[in-house]
């Protein structure tokens, strides 16, 4: 199957470490001693970028940034030394807004997935391990929630309940729970039938101990890699909501998310593209990094068997 | 097999019932008051009471639910407060838009993703695989609300190849204009789907290619092409099928951001408008129909699973 010449060409062309060749051999021959694929340099680039964005989001308040809400006289000004990314229609500094926007987008993304993991993950492990009636009931519940046009429900609830950040986080978290439940249940199912779990049961370990000490460490890589991709999905979702005016209400002085910024800048797409270009680039790079990290970790820990 | 199908059918009915509950009670959480939508904010209490009575809104919520459900079972989904069209006719107008959008975009997505994935899996980790996989990663990070305005800017504002937002006409009225207006929205959706299908199928094929029966097929001297398309693709197509089911399910109403940005009057668009106008009869009717469609779709896909892989029914 594998074509060494093409493989060599590929590695040289992309400048990847030669470890890729070893992976190719593994895949092609499928022989017993499988080595873990190396993470590769791009993994570390992505990780650094995510770390940078997270750092910026956490410390936006103490970094020497302009006030993201401060309106200056330079409206729709292009990128300059004073305003690296230019200014928006109200003369606010876009660089500062992108950094502060990261805070909002990240809180929504990680917060919602955190809630989803807490609810869906716990139930998923229980259902996948206990099986039987618990499993059937929770499983049916997840199907009902998944069949529901979740976005419409989210829009409806947000318009009823309010546009505060924590409410968006909570709602998106609840609606991400059934999907996370399915992933974690599937992972637990395949793990719970393995010999070391049976051995632990035979030794008389309690269910709680088995779930915490045997099952959890084994499904953790799958959960982490899927969660990273989940965070990216939630950030996109929040952006979509922002376009419909169903996300954080920026008129009340709240800091906009990246999605809000993209929506606000949309009217100036032709005349003053920097209003949208910079938040779009920030979002693109961050989503790319998250997806890549998630995917690479999944490969690294060989959890390809876990599917939706 | 019959037992399996029967079991799934019971589950289907139960889920539909629960969804109808969800649709009804969720929508009654909506902030607006339909009488205000109908009469305007200046209406006096007496007139509001009359309208409330006409619509049956003065009855207890549970009773309202069963009245609505009874009507739905008889095929009457109610009438919009704002457009005064029946919900069924609004659905009838909106659904063909989505159907067309889904059919075109999915055909494009499969036509691109399958050959790409097969080629990439055959030569895993070669230059081709790396560029294709890298490309899909990039597309994965481009949300529809970035791609759609970008495509409009390039292809309709600057190049004038395709009409801009809001140029949709029904297929039966003017097929050429219709298809022309469908290109950009279908392209945005197809791009999103290609990524999903490609990544899934590529990874799945690589795993399948390590199985013993592939080694056996190879030992028998079958050609690479035959092994890929006849032996490897069939087991891998199960997960593709599952992904396609989930994806199409979410597209039925989930294409709303594309529809909204490109002013395409599909289900997602109509739903968003109905939510914004507190037109709750339309919202609950559409949510129910969409949820049923998704459930039925999943049912069909489960059934197809059983056909592709008969072992499933034995569980």
Interface residues (C-beta under 8 A of the other chain):
Chain A: X1 X2 X3 X6 X7 X9 X10 X13 X14 X16 X20 X23 X24 X27 X28 X30 X140 X143 X144 X146 X147 X148 X149 X151 X152 X153 X155 X156 X157 X159 X160 X232 X236 X239 X240 X243 X244 X259 X262 X263 X266 X269 X270 X276 X280 X283 X284 X285 X286 X287 X288 X291 X292 X295 X304 X307 X308
Chain B: X11 X14 X15 X18 X19 X22 X23 X26 X27 X29 X30 X31 X122 X123 X124 X125 X126 X127 X128 X129 X130 X137 X138 X140 X141 X142 X143 X144 X145 X146 X149 X153 X157 X199 X203 X206 X207 X209 X210 X215 X224 X239 X242 X243 X246 X249 X252 X253 X254 X256 X257 X260 X261 X271 X272 X275 X276 X283 X287 X290 X291 X294 X295 X298
